[in-house]
Amino acid sequence: TVNALPIITAPSQTICSGATATLIASGASTYTWNTGPTTTSISVTPTTTTNYTVTGSNGSCVNTRTTQVVVNPNPTITIAATSTNICRGDQVSLTANGALGFTWTSPAISSNTTATTILETPQVTTVFIVTGTNNFNCTSTSQQVIIVRPTPTLQIGTTKPLVCSGAPSTMTVSSSAGAGVT
């Protein structure tokens, strides 16, 4: 009796850096992968494009198949802000770089969430998060904290509320911000 040589299939895959690929072999009754497992499928998380070999057998007939996992890079996302420390009521411009497309997320966003640059007027300290997608459809995220300081209130006092022209009077000025007043 002549046994047929098994035809092993194990399709190649493409993933983004940091992702896991599940390789599945078929066409035989037992399998051995070059990484050690003797199962039909293996899960791998390579850091670079890597070849995997599976050996399949149907009794005494053995065949091998090499499959490849292509690892595409994730984008490196950066955010440039006109200022990271503003007063309440001030506007800040945030520009994302490093990808082909962007999606901004934050409770404070009022403008186009898919624009490269957004203009916002946060009322409280806010974390702006942007996710960028590159030409491989791989994504990365970056964030920028914008600190919003409260608007200070000034208080002016005098020792004499009414004075005659040329008469001395002392005025005091204080700020709720606690900083010096000029």
Buried (B, 14 or more C-beta within 10 A) or exposed (E): EEEEBBEBBBEBBBBBBEBEBEBBBBBBEBBBBEEEBEEBBBEBEBEEEBEBBBBBBBEEBBBBBEBBBBBBEBBEBBBEBEEEEBEEEBEBEBBBBBBEBBBBEBEBBEEEEEBBBBEBBBEEEBEBBBBBBBEBEBBBEBEBEBEBEEEBEEEEEEEEEEEEEEEEEEEEEEEEBEEEEE
